[in-house]
Amino acid sequence: MALPQLSDRERRVLEAVIQTYVETAEPTGSRMLARRFGLGVSAATIRNTMSDLEEKGYLFHPHTSAGRVPTDQAYRVYVDSLTRLTPIVPQERDALVERILAGGSAIETILRGAAQSLGVLTQELGVALGPRLDESVLDRLELARLSTDRLLLVLSLRGGAMRTIFVEVTGAVADNALAEVTGMLNERLGGFTLREIRASLAERLRDSAPSAGAGELLNIFVEEGESMFDLPSGGDDGIVLGQASVLAEQPEFASGDNLRKLIELTETRAQLGELLRRRSMDGGVSITIGAENADPRLGKLTIVTAEYRAGSLSGVIGVIGPTRMPYDKVISLVSHTSRLVTELLG
């Protein structure tokens, strides 16, 4: 982001205000900045510079006698032009890998571990969105009997994801019919994406010529296949959340209203999932600050996410927290974790 309206002094003062406010959550005055940062000018000069920054929309007074607080515009300038990212040291990387893999190596488990770890390390709300399964390739499926009128369909997807689906049948299915249909479905559907299977299932099974017992079961797949292979990404609409309790100590959530909005947001998983899916997937870190978010419930929050990949699939992982966050640390951790998840799922 270009800074045509900011002088070098204004940039240095703005950076000092943001760093101080992120650490203290208290409005910042000119004397504090003069004592702490050694900006080479007097407190009076800093005060005048802060007044100029306020006129330009980068700072504001929360009330008449207070110091200044950064605006969303200030955080945007800071993120785009002033932030110096904090590198991840090997010990932090090893600890992160250990936390992420603690529950196992399945996609859902890795995402859950990554979201929870990000939440702990950043003290924000960790979030992850499962990959779009529409583009996932079916490696193999299995049919298992649960009862006389219910079967379990197990889908193994390329990249390690697995999904189970209940299939209702009208009566007992013989073992040979079960094996015949399983083999036929694997032969006709294996190697195709779920989107391709939904679009062409009936056509792929039309000339299959099964035995009488297998034909009745196969007909269920022909009639219900479109919905049967329309899978969510996992969990509640693919959303994995860390512990919201890590935010409880932050002063922004001392207000019952802010906490209520956050809880309301996490409870509407489908909307949150759609919001995350619309975010930039350019391989870098995507950051939306305060009013930049389309959802008004996010008006005082920042979302920092990065894309991860699992073979041909992709999703996002990151954090949600107050606009007052340590962006240098958060951006580094989110970026590093997305690359790490990609490695672990590779």
HELIX and SHEET records of a PDB file:
HELIX    1   1 ASP A    8  THR A   24  1                                  17    
HELIX    2   2 SER A   30  PHE A   37  1                                   8    
HELIX    3   3 ALA A   43  GLU A   55  1                                  13    
HELIX    4   4 ASP A   72  VAL A   77  1                                   6    
HELIX    5   5 TYR A   78  LEU A   82  3                                   5    
HELIX    6   6 PRO A   90  ILE A  100  1                                  11    
HELIX    7   7 LEU A  101  GLY A  103  5                                   3    
HELIX    8   8 ILE A  107  THR A  122  1                                  16    
HELIX    9   9 LEU A  133  GLU A  135  5                                   3    
HELIX   10  10 ASP A  175  LEU A  189  1                                  15    
HELIX   11  11 LEU A  194  LEU A  205  1                                  12    
HELIX   12  12 ALA A  212  MET A  228  1                                  17    
HELIX   13  13 ALA A  244  LEU A  247  5                                   4    
HELIX   14  14 PRO A  251  PHE A  253  5                                   3    
HELIX   15  15 GLY A  256  GLU A  267  1                                  12    
HELIX   16  16 ARG A  269  ARG A  277  1                                   9    
HELIX   17  17 GLY A  290  GLU A  292  5                                   3    
HELIX   18  18 PRO A  296  LEU A  298  5                                   3    
HELIX   19  19 TYR A  327  LEU A  345  1                                  19    
SHEET    1   A 2 LEU A  59  PHE A  60  0                                        
SHEET    2   A 2 VAL A  69  PRO A  70 -1                                        
SHEET    1   B 5 ILE A 239  LEU A 241  0                                        
SHEET    2   B 5 LEU A 125  LEU A 129 -1                                        
SHEET    3   B 5 LEU A 313  PRO A 322 -1                                        
SHEET    4   B 5 LEU A 301  ALA A 310 -1                                        
SHEET    5   B 5 VAL A 285  ILE A 289 -1                                        
SHEET    1   C 3 LEU A 138  SER A 147  0                                        
SHEET    2   C 3 ARG A 150  LEU A 157 -1                                        
SHEET    3   C 3 MET A 162  GLU A 168 -1                                        
END                                                                             
